[in-house]
Every structure is written in structure tokens, then in C-alpha cells.
Amino acid sequence: MTALLVTTDLMATSAADGAAAQAGVRLQTVAPNAAAGAADETTRFVALDLTAKVADLPGWIAAVRESAPQATLLAYGPHVHEAKLNMARESGFDHVVSRGHFYKQMTELLKAYASPAG
């Protein structure tokens, strides 16, 4: 696996599958509580949908980083949820973007961070 999408939004899954196919990246979609178990040494990119419930964000990040220390971690959420976006920045994500930016740039993000050549 090269990328992990952490979301409970089925619409995001559909869009991400298309972007992953365009980027030539293998993508797995999981719920937040399954992310650390799904990530491994082949995981290069993990994107967390901040609308998915994560009780302990710093603990979640630590668990994912332990499973996939080489992975780039990105959080995304609605631009109007400034507090959640700021909390993600402070918690240690490598990148934090609005949901609109993530959807518009998903293929490019996957190419840049998850593809073997990226």
C-alpha cells in the first residue's frame, strides 16, 4: 500500500479512488480507529478527514507514525472549521488543508507523496 485515506465519508472514498487511479497509487480507505493497524512500512501518505471523529488527535498521530514512520500525514477539513484545522496543525500533521483544496488537488497530492516516484 502506498496511501491511506482515513474517513467515514463515502463520497470522499469515491473521489479518492478515482484520484488514486489517475495518480497510479494504491489507496486503502479506513475508519479512524483502524488507521494505525492499516498503516505499515509501505504506507507513504495518510490523509485524515477531520470530520471523522478522533478522540485523541495527538495519540492518533503517534500511533500512525509508529506504524508508518516514513509517511507524510495530511489533515483536511471544512475551511469554516478553523479551530479543528488549527488543532491539526498544532498536533503535528505535516500538512493541513481545507477540504476544497484537498479535493481539487487530490491527484497531485497522491502523486507527490504516495507514488513510488514521489
PATORKE-267741 format. One record per residue: residue number from 1; x, y, z of N, C-alpha, C, O in turn. Coordinates in Angstrom, 3 decimals. Each point is the difference from the previous one (the first is absolute). Layout:
N
 pos      n.x      n.y      n.z     ca.x     ca.y     ca.z      c.x      c.y      c.z      o.x      o.y      o.z
 NUM        X        Y        Z        X        Y        Z        X        Y        Z        X        Y        Z
...
// end
This chain:
118
 pos      n.x      n.y      n.z     ca.x     ca.y     ca.z      c.x      c.y      c.z      o.x      o.y      o.z
   1    0.846   -1.182    0.000   -0.846    1.182    0.000    0.884    1.236    0.000    1.074    0.006    0.603
   2   -1.523    1.027   -1.273    0.777    1.229    0.015   -0.760    1.163    0.618    0.622    0.984    0.397
   3   -1.965   -1.063   -0.302   -0.776    1.107    0.556   -1.183   -0.524    0.795   -0.564   -1.056   -0.286
   4    0.211    1.847    1.306   -1.102   -0.346    0.874   -0.890    1.227    0.137    0.477    1.076    0.360
   5   -1.761   -1.232   -0.642   -0.985    1.055    0.201   -0.812   -0.377    1.225   -0.598   -1.074    0.049
   6    0.578    1.951    0.933   -0.697   -0.264    1.252   -1.241    0.879    0.033    0.079    1.208    0.222
   7   -1.219   -1.835   -0.445   -1.252    0.744   -0.079   -1.169   -0.932    0.243    0.123   -1.220   -0.106
   8   -1.258    1.815    0.435   -1.253   -0.744    0.075   -0.966    0.510   -1.064   -1.165   -0.399   -0.020
   9    1.633    1.266   -0.853   -0.800    0.619   -1.056    0.094   -0.832   -1.276    1.055   -0.058   -0.632
  10   -2.154   -0.584    0.255    0.002   -0.862   -1.183    0.243    0.775   -1.288    0.566   -0.550   -0.945
  11   -0.980    1.811    0.884    0.247    0.813   -1.189    1.510    0.254   -0.164    0.513    0.017   -1.119
  12    0.177    0.176    2.222    1.452    0.197   -0.056    0.678   -1.244   -0.542    0.961    0.094   -0.764
  13   -1.449   -1.238    1.149    0.579   -1.264   -0.453   -0.080   -0.119   -1.518    0.970   -0.394   -0.647
  14   -2.100    0.728    0.092   -0.184   -0.076   -1.446    0.956    0.945   -0.724    0.657   -0.396   -0.962
  15   -0.581    1.631    1.416    0.901    0.980   -0.618    1.456   -0.432    0.135    0.778    0.132   -0.945
  16   -0.411   -0.644    2.107    1.382   -0.412    0.243    0.392   -1.195   -0.856    1.134   -0.074   -0.474
  17   -2.051   -0.857    0.272    0.300   -1.156   -0.850    0.335    0.450   -1.422    0.933   -0.518   -0.614
  18   -1.689    1.476    0.094    0.270    0.522   -1.333    1.334    0.724   -0.065    0.757   -0.169   -0.956
  19   -0.469    0.974    1.970    1.272    0.725    0.040    1.178   -0.964    0.113    1.035    0.200   -0.636
  20   -1.194   -1.241    1.446    1.079   -0.984    0.165    0.269   -0.724   -1.316    1.155   -0.253   -0.340
  21   -2.202   -0.080   -0.397    0.180   -0.661   -1.296    0.749    0.923   -0.953    0.896   -0.449   -0.716
  22   -1.249    1.731    0.697    0.697    0.959   -0.862    1.454    0.173    0.419    0.877    0.176   -0.846
  23   -0.618   -0.226    2.157    1.356    0.193    0.505    0.834   -1.274   -0.080    1.217    0.048    0.181
  24   -1.852   -1.185   -0.451    0.719   -1.266   -0.025    0.409   -0.460    1.387    1.058   -0.604    0.181
  25   -1.910    0.897    0.799    0.297   -0.285    1.403   -1.013   -0.991    0.550   -1.193    0.088   -0.291
  26    1.670   -1.015    1.075   -0.887   -0.922    0.696   -0.516    0.701    1.251    0.790    0.486    0.809
  27   -2.110   -0.431   -0.645   -0.636    0.723    1.092   -0.927   -0.915    0.774   -0.755   -0.779   -0.580
  28    0.823    0.885    1.898   -0.929   -0.725    0.869   -0.742    1.048    0.826    0.610    0.955    0.481
  29   -1.909   -1.125   -0.316   -0.804    0.900    0.821   -0.404   -0.731    1.269   -0.486   -1.130   -0.050
  30    0.694    1.796    1.206   -0.323   -0.609    1.286   -0.625    1.033    0.928    0.113    1.205   -0.229
  31   -0.764   -1.680    1.265   -0.528    0.853    1.060    1.158    0.416    0.913    1.033   -0.668    0.025
  32   -1.194    1.761    0.721    1.095    0.492    0.843    0.575   -1.031    0.969    1.214   -0.059    0.189
  33   -2.074   -0.753    0.424    0.511   -0.958    0.985    0.757   -1.164   -0.628    0.615   -0.787    0.721
  34   -0.645    0.657   -2.052    0.718   -1.076   -0.679    1.279    0.483   -0.685    0.726   -0.807   -0.581
  35   -0.444    2.089    0.640    1.121    0.564   -0.761    1.354   -0.551    0.422    0.786   -0.411   -0.853
  36   -0.502    0.393    2.133    1.317   -0.467    0.454    0.220   -1.463   -0.368    1.116   -0.393   -0.340
  37   -2.162   -0.407    0.403    0.113   -1.402   -0.365    0.146   -0.220   -1.497    0.595   -0.990   -0.428
  38   -1.131    1.903   -0.367    0.077   -0.127   -1.459    1.306    0.547   -0.560    0.469   -0.452   -1.044
  39    0.116    1.419    1.734    1.261    0.602   -0.460    1.152   -0.956    0.269    0.007   -0.725    0.996
  40    0.970    0.735   -1.902    1.185   -0.827    0.186    1.197    0.648   -0.693   -0.068    1.154   -0.425
  41    1.149   -1.894    0.319    1.238    0.562   -0.568   -0.124    0.389   -1.470    0.853    0.719   -0.519
  42   -1.898   -1.179   -0.156   -0.198    0.382   -1.408   -0.887    1.233   -0.146   -0.138    0.528   -1.103
  43   -0.458   -0.066    2.182   -0.892    1.153   -0.044    0.826    1.274   -0.095    0.832    0.280    0.864
  44   -1.070    0.493   -1.928    0.772    1.218   -0.229   -0.805    1.265    0.261    0.574    1.078    0.155
  45   -1.917   -1.200   -0.103   -0.865    1.165    0.134   -1.260   -0.392    0.753   -0.638   -1.002   -0.322
  46    0.277    1.803    1.338   -1.220   -0.222    0.765   -0.755    1.321    0.043    0.532    1.011    0.460
  47   -1.777   -1.020   -0.940   -0.846    1.194    0.020   -1.165   -0.248    0.945   -0.747   -0.964   -0.167
  48    0.594    1.835    1.159   -1.079   -0.111    0.976   -1.052    1.062   -0.253    0.305    1.191   -0.059
  49   -1.534   -1.627   -0.088   -1.157    0.886   -0.096   -0.339    0.432    1.423   -0.384   -0.828    0.825
  50    0.523    2.117   -0.535   -0.225    0.492    1.357   -1.466   -0.031    0.418   -0.303    0.264    1.163
  51   -0.615   -0.579   -2.077   -1.391   -0.162    0.405   -0.244   -1.383    0.593   -1.039   -0.234    0.617
  52    1.980   -0.678   -0.798   -0.077   -1.312    0.643    0.400    0.179    1.461    0.905    0.774    0.309
  53   -1.564   -1.474    0.567    0.249    0.179    1.432    1.273   -0.706    0.442    0.148   -1.215   -0.131
  54    0.770    2.028    0.662    1.232   -0.511    0.600    0.072    0.623    1.389    0.137    1.216    0.126
  55   -0.228   -2.035    0.911   -0.061    0.507    1.370    1.308    0.648    0.439   -0.012    1.055    0.633
  56    1.132   -1.678   -0.963    1.315    0.463    0.454    0.889    0.170   -1.227    0.703   -0.931   -0.395
  57   -0.733    2.108   -0.200    0.725    0.236   -1.247    1.506   -0.204    0.150    0.589   -0.688   -0.833
  58    0.070    1.255    1.859    1.439   -0.270    0.144    0.314   -1.484    0.179    0.995   -0.489   -0.535
  59   -1.829   -0.226    1.279    0.198   -1.444    0.173   -0.190   -0.754   -1.305    0.722   -0.956   -0.284
  60   -1.700    1.390   -0.512   -0.256   -0.612   -1.303    1.213    0.191   -0.899    0.448   -0.941   -0.655
  61    0.082    2.163    0.623    1.179    0.288   -0.824    1.179   -0.867    0.437    0.696   -0.572   -0.839
  62   -0.471    0.474    2.140    1.117   -0.805    0.511   -0.138   -1.459   -0.422    0.984   -0.628   -0.389
  63   -2.195    0.087    0.462   -0.216   -1.405   -0.378    0.236   -0.211   -1.492    0.609   -0.994   -0.396
  64   -1.086    1.922   -0.431    0.206   -0.133   -1.445    1.479    0.158   -0.335    0.531   -0.746   -0.823
  65    0.141    1.715    1.455    1.438    0.198   -0.261    0.824   -1.212    0.444    1.022   -0.310   -0.613
  66   -1.456   -0.369    1.661    0.714   -1.206    0.435   -0.139   -1.112   -1.042    0.953   -0.731   -0.268
  67   -2.146    0.610   -0.315   -0.251   -1.033   -1.014    0.631    0.339   -1.343    0.447   -0.891   -0.722
  68   -0.409    2.189    0.383    0.499    0.450   -1.309    0.852    1.258    0.187   -0.428    1.096   -0.360
  69    1.631   -1.249    0.921    0.814    1.180    0.322    0.415    0.828   -1.215    0.310    1.183    0.142
  70   -0.299   -1.776   -1.318    0.417    0.706   -1.208   -1.147    0.729   -0.686    0.231    0.736   -0.959
  71   -1.458   -0.922    1.425   -1.175    0.566   -0.664   -0.140    1.500    0.254    0.295    0.492    1.089
  72   -0.743    0.211   -2.103   -0.404    1.399    0.132   -1.435    0.003    0.498   -0.857   -0.676   -0.570
  73    0.586    1.435    1.635   -1.341    0.069    0.563   -0.648    1.324   -0.374    0.565    1.070    0.225
  74   -1.755   -1.158   -0.798   -0.761    1.176   -0.409   -1.372   -0.064    0.647   -0.637   -1.053    0.022
  75    0.183    2.186    0.504   -1.360    0.114    0.525   -0.754    0.984   -0.866    0.560    0.991   -0.467
  76   -1.844   -1.274    0.254   -0.816    0.934   -0.764   -1.384    0.097    0.632   -0.493   -0.949    0.611
  77   -0.119    2.117   -0.773   -1.332    0.202    0.551   -0.624    1.253   -0.586    0.653    0.746   -0.729
  78   -1.920   -0.519    1.050   -0.681    1.185   -0.511    0.735    1.279    0.406    0.452    0.124    1.138
  79   -0.337    0.816   -2.060    0.741    1.229    0.292   -0.639    0.807    1.122    0.676    0.812    0.632
  80   -1.953   -1.017   -0.374   -0.674    0.730    1.071    0.286   -0.588    1.377   -0.337    0.616    1.012
  81    0.939   -1.774   -0.956    0.362   -0.628    1.281    1.432    0.380    0.370    0.872   -0.860    0.123
  82   -0.648    2.144    0.050    1.348    0.511    0.263    0.626   -0.611    1.244    1.198   -0.284    0.010
  83   -1.985    0.076    1.038    0.548   -0.565    1.238    0.534   -1.416   -0.236    1.067   -0.350    0.505
  84   -1.804   -0.467   -1.268    0.469   -1.364   -0.292    1.257    0.028   -0.866    0.934   -0.767    0.232
  85   -0.913    1.641   -1.216    1.182    0.104   -0.862    1.215    0.446    0.809    1.093   -0.537   -0.181
  86   -1.272    1.508    1.066    1.108    0.456    0.849    0.451   -1.085    0.961    1.198   -0.167    0.229
  87   -2.148   -0.574    0.337    0.354   -1.092    0.901    0.829   -1.051   -0.739    0.947   -0.553    0.558
  88   -1.303    0.283   -1.806    0.758   -0.967   -0.796    1.425    0.502   -0.229    0.958   -0.766    0.105
  89   -0.823    2.055   -0.419    1.345    0.573   -0.178    0.831   -0.154    1.265    1.162   -0.402   -0.048
  90   -1.776    0.728    1.181    0.706   -0.064    1.284    0.289   -1.429    0.434    0.921   -0.233    0.782
  91   -1.691   -0.719   -1.274    0.162   -1.400    0.401    1.128   -0.711   -0.721    0.424   -1.074    0.426
  92    0.077    1.661   -1.529    1.158   -0.592   -0.640   -0.176   -0.561   -1.395    0.865   -0.738   -0.472
  93   -1.958    1.066   -0.205   -0.131   -0.426   -1.387    1.046    0.717   -0.853    0.374    1.137    0.289
  94    0.087   -1.799   -1.328    0.959    0.612   -0.920   -0.660    1.095   -0.825    0.623    1.017   -0.304
  95   -1.903   -1.230   -0.062   -0.757    0.965   -0.803   -1.439    0.026    0.502   -0.558   -1.030    0.379
  96   -0.031    2.222   -0.383   -1.414    0.167    0.342   -0.597    0.900   -1.067    0.490    1.104   -0.238
  97   -1.558   -1.583   -0.410   -0.619    0.742   -1.098   -1.516   -0.032    0.151   -0.552   -0.817    0.736
  98   -0.103    1.723   -1.450   -1.457   -0.016   -0.016   -0.480   -1.200   -0.813    0.728   -0.543   -0.831
  99   -1.955    0.152    1.088   -0.578   -1.122   -0.738   -0.048    0.298   -1.499    0.282   -0.870   -0.824
 100   -0.644    2.117    0.478   -0.050    0.378   -1.413    1.350   -0.144   -0.673    0.092   -0.498   -1.122
 101    0.963    0.939    1.812    1.357   -0.128   -0.548    0.355   -1.480   -0.170    0.565   -0.396   -1.019
 102   -0.899   -0.410    2.019    0.316   -1.425   -0.072   -0.676   -0.652   -1.202    0.640   -0.733   -0.754
 103   -1.934    1.000    0.576   -0.703   -0.613   -1.128    0.517    0.493   -1.340    0.123   -0.787   -0.939
 104    0.181    2.072    0.832    0.513    0.544   -1.268    1.384   -0.525   -0.329    0.327   -0.200   -1.170
 105    0.488   -0.026    2.187    1.399   -0.385   -0.205    0.288   -1.457    0.337    1.165   -0.390    0.080
 106   -2.200   -0.424    0.120    0.201   -1.368    0.467    0.936   -0.813   -0.889    0.893   -0.677    0.510
 107   -1.074    0.728   -1.805    0.861   -0.766   -0.900    1.446    0.457    0.127    0.910   -0.825    0.081
 108   -0.697    2.143   -0.062    1.360    0.542    0.112    0.623   -0.341    1.354    1.187   -0.318    0.073
 109   -1.977    0.383    0.995    0.512   -0.354    1.327    0.415   -1.467    0.046    1.053   -0.336    0.544
 110   -1.878   -0.530   -1.113    0.346   -1.421   -0.026    1.253   -0.252   -0.827    0.850   -0.799    0.393
 111   -0.728    1.468   -1.526    1.206   -0.144   -0.814    1.227    0.475    0.764    1.044   -0.651   -0.027
 112   -1.170    1.781    0.706    1.148    0.588    0.686    0.447   -0.795    1.210    1.199   -0.147    0.238
 113   -2.150   -0.367    0.532    0.364   -0.613    1.270   -0.124   -1.506    0.061    0.640   -0.626    0.845
 114   -1.440    0.015   -1.710   -0.260   -1.427    0.135    0.562   -0.853   -1.113    0.183   -1.205    0.176
 115    0.094    1.809   -1.325    0.480   -0.811   -1.113    1.458   -0.405    0.229    0.758    0.741    0.626
 116   -0.368   -1.896   -1.123    1.388   -0.450    0.179    1.011    1.008   -0.529    1.109    0.098    0.525
 117   -1.484    0.659   -1.570    0.917    0.987   -0.550   -0.082    1.318    0.755    0.848    0.872   -0.188
 118   -1.888   -0.708    1.066   -0.225    1.257    0.698    0.921    0.269    1.135   -0.111    1.039    0.652
// end
